Every structure is written in C-alpha cells, then in structure tokens.
Amino acid sequence: MKSIAFDAHMYVKRPKAVGFAEEQSEVQAETIAEIVGDKLATKLGLKELEINLRGEVAETKADIIKWGRHAGCSGCYN
C-alpha cells in the first residue's frame, strides 16, 4: 500500500507565518513525521488493497464451491 509523504517544509511554514518561532515549528514537524510515519494510506492505495482482497475472496469462494461439488465423491482429488 502506498503511503502519504509528509511535507515537513510546508508544515513549518504555516505556524511560522502566524507567529510561531521557527524552532517550535521544526520540532512540531519532526514530531508529527515520527508519529505519522508510514501509517497513513492514500485513497489509491486503499482501492488497490480492496481490489486485491476482492480477488482473493472470489478465488476462495470458487475453491469452496469446487470442493463442495467433490464432497463425498470417492476418488475425486480435484
């Protein structure tokens, strides 16, 4: 899954523009970057995950149906 890049430079600029000291803004940006890290996902990444999971569910469903047809069939292994 793809993660969102945290723009620390942009984060530092905004608080600084409203009167925060540059050091305060930088420490906040570093702290948020550490906390967030790679824990956020993009909508595209979530959509890719959904597509993959739906495919796996469909394969599993097909296997269950196939196995159900062969239940009780002596000599059937496929």
C-alpha positions, 0 to 999 in steps of 0.5 A, a space after each residue: 500500500 502506498 503511503 502519504 509523504 509528509 511535507 515537513 517544509 510546508 508544515 513549518 511554514 504555516 505556524 511560522 507565518 502566524 507567529 510561531 518561532 521557527 524552532 517550535 515549528 521544526 520540532 512540531 514537524 519532526 514530531 508529527 513525521 515520527 508519529 505519522 510515519 508510514 501509517 497513513 494510506 492514500 485513497 489509491 492505495 486503499 482501492 488497490 488493497 480492496 481490489 486485491 482482497 476482492 480477488 482473493 475472496 472470489 478465488 476462495 469462494 470458487 475453491 469452496 464451491 469446487 470442493 463442495 461439488 467433490 464432497 463425498 465423491 470417492 476418488 475425486 482429488 480435484 
